[in-house]
Amino acid sequence: MARHWQTPLSRQIWLPDGSTLATLADCGRVLLRRFAAGQGGAELDAAFQALIGAAEACRPEDVAFAERKVRLFFRTRALL
């Protein structure tokens, strides 16, 4: 089970609504709240998989990969 959800991102993600994502948990929470109704597609699935992998392993390269996937998802949704 993933236990490193409080691992910080290397660079915080600021969203236009004023939300700041600073940890893996922040990213997961925002993605679940805003896109849990099945409207995310493959990009959302990739972001969730990367977040879960990073929270399980807690390796810097996994956290960086997850951060990139989350940023990519928000960019494709024109939220960054």
C-alpha positions in Angstrom: 0.0 0.0 0.0 1.2 3.5 -0.8 2.4 5.2 2.3 4.5 8.2 1.1 1.7 10.5 0.0 3.1 13.4 2.0 6.2 13.4 -0.2 6.7 16.9 -1.5 6.9 17.7 -5.2 10.2 19.2 -6.5 8.2 22.2 -7.8 4.8 23.2 -6.5 1.9 23.3 -9.0 -0.3 26.4 -9.0 -3.7 26.2 -10.6 -5.6 29.2 -11.9 -8.2 28.9 -9.1 -5.5 29.5 -6.5 -5.0 25.9 -5.5 -1.4 25.0 -4.7 -0.3 21.4 -5.1 2.8 20.7 -3.0 2.7 17.0 -2.3 1.7 13.8 -4.0 -1.4 13.8 -1.8 -2.4 17.2 -2.9 -2.3 16.1 -6.5 -4.3 13.0 -5.8 -7.0 14.9 -3.9 -7.5 17.5 -6.6 -7.6 15.0 -9.4 -10.1 12.8 -7.5 -12.3 15.8 -6.6 -12.4 17.4 -10.0 -12.1 14.4 -12.4 -13.4 11.3 -10.6 -16.5 11.2 -12.7 -14.7 9.4 -15.6 -14.0 12.5 -17.6 -10.2 12.2 -17.5 -9.3 9.6 -20.0 -5.9 8.1 -20.6 -4.0 11.2 -19.3 -5.8 11.0 -16.0 -5.1 7.3 -15.7 -1.4 7.9 -16.4 -1.2 10.6 -13.8 -2.9 8.4 -11.1 -0.6 5.5 -11.9 2.4 7.7 -11.7 1.2 9.2 -8.4 0.5 5.8 -6.8 3.9 4.5 -8.0 5.7 7.5 -6.5 3.8 7.2 -3.2 4.8 3.5 -3.0 8.5 3.8 -3.9 9.2 7.4 -2.7 12.2 7.6 -5.1 13.0 11.1 -6.3 12.8 10.0 -10.0 9.3 8.5 -9.4 8.1 11.7 -7.7 9.5 13.8 -10.6 7.8 11.5 -13.1 4.5 11.8 -11.3 4.8 15.6 -11.2 5.4 15.7 -14.9 2.3 13.5 -15.6 0.1 15.7 -13.4 1.4 18.8 -15.1 0.8 17.2 -18.5 -2.7 16.3 -17.5 -3.5 19.9 -16.4 -1.9 21.3 -19.5 -4.0 19.1 -21.8 -7.1 20.3 -19.8 -5.9 23.9 -20.3 -5.7 24.4 -16.5 -2.0 25.4 -16.4 
